[in-house]
């Protein structure tokens, strides 16, 4: 009974939890500015699971949670490749997904960019030696950017997207 009463009067552990991340906010603000300059609108992303273990998808889904909330910075995930600027490939390209992956790429309007996210998509994961796997995303696509990690954190994914938009901006100026 004494323990229950002491829990009522002690300082809640949530009081020490910080909800903001200054570094993350700075990355997202930079990304928003570059997306506005390069694309003149929001950045639409189509995620393609080509044979992953879903760990990278979980981190990509975290980008839409209230903590990261990337929609406020002009980044949206779209259901159709016909609306996408960037194709994010997760997982190694399995033999069964090869045709579907190519069709997804072909359905995207130009200019289109491919980002390999996670070790398997980058061609260095544990699944890449399997008989059922072609390899990383670069086996069937020209990959513009690789974000390694098993899985990479949402912050690393955002930093990768910032690097991609910066790279695109340099190409269009030069």
N, C-alpha and C positions, 0 to 999 in steps of 0.2 A: 504494500500500500504506500509506503514511504517513497518507493521508486516512481510510482505513478504520479504522486504529487510533485516530486522534484522535476519530472518531465514537463509538467504544466508551467512551472515557473522559470525553467532555464531558457537561455537565449536560443532561438531556433537556428538550426544549421544553415537554413536558406538565407539568413541575413548576410552571410559572408560570401555568397555566390554572386559572381559578377556576370551580368547578362550581356555586356558589350565586349567587343574585341576590337581595339583600335587598329591593329594591323589589318584585320579582315575588312574593316570599314574602308581603310585607305586603299586596299587592293580593289574593292568593289567600286569605289568612286572613280579610280583611274580607269577601270574597265568600262564603266558607264560613259566616261568622257570619250574614250577611244572608240567604243561601239557607235556612239553618236556621230563622231567624225568619219569613221570608215564606212559604216553601213547606212548612216543617215536615219536610222530607226533602231528597232530592237534586234537582238541577235537570236535567231530561231535555231534550236538544236533538235536534231532527231537522234535518239539513242538507239543503237542496234546491238542487241545481245546476240553475238555470233557463236556462243558456246561457252559462256562463263560459269563461274561458281556462285554468282550473284553477289559477291562481296562488293564489287565495284558499283553495281546497280544500287546497293543500299547507300553508298556514299553519294552517288548522283541524286538519289531521292532526297537525301538530307539537304541538298541545295534548295529544295522547295519548302523546307520546314520554316517555321517562324524565326528560328535562330539565324539562318543564313538569308532566307527570303530574297533570292536573286531576281525575282520578277521586278522588284522595285528598282533594280539597276538595269532593266531593259533586256534581261536574259530570260528566254522562255523555252520550255520543252514542248515540241509540237508532235502531234500524233501521225502526221503525214509527211513523208519525205518531200512532197511537192511544195511544202511551206518552209523547208529547212535551208539554212545557210551553211550549217556545219553538221557533219555526220560524226557522232561519237561512237566508236566501235569498242565494245567491251568483250573480253574473252577471246580465246584463240578461234580462228575461223575453222569451223568443223566442215567436213566434206558435205554433210547434209545441209549446211547453211550457205554454201558457196553461191548457188544460183540466186537465192533470196537476197543475199547481201549485194550481189551485183545489180539486181533489179532495184533495190533500194537506192543505190548510187545513181543508176540511170534515171530514176524518177525525180531526182533533185534538180532544181533549176541552176543554171550557171550564174555567177561563179559559185563553186562548191568546194568545201574544204573537209578534210578527214582528220580526225584526232583519235589516236589509239590511246585508250585509258586503261591502265592496269598492266601488270607484267605479261599476262597471257596475250593481250592484244598487241603488246610491244614486241612479242616474239621471244621472250625470255622466261616465260612461265613454265610451271611443271607439266602442263598439259600439252605443250608443244612437241613432245616426243611421241605422242600417241599415234597409233595407226589411223585413228578416226579424224585426225586434225591436219589441216594443211599447214598451219603455222600462224604467225601474227597477221595483223591487218595488212601489212605491207606485201603479203603474198598475192593479194588481188587488188589493192588500192595503192594509189600514190598517197602516202601518209604525209600530211603537212606538219604534224606535231605528235610527239610521243610523250605521254605522262606516265612514267613507271611507278610502281608501287603495288603492294599486294594487300589491300587496295590502297590507292592514294587517298589522302584525306580530302575533304571538300575544299579546304583552303588551298591545297596543292592543285586541285582541279581548276580552281578559279585563277590561280597564278599561271597555270598552263594556258587557259583561255586568254588571259591578258597578254601572254607571250605570243599567242597565235594572232590576235588582233593587231599587236604591234608589228609583227612580221608582215601581215597583209598591208598595213599602212605603209611600211617601207617599200614594199613591192609596187604599190600603186603610185607612190611619189617618184620612184626611180625608174 
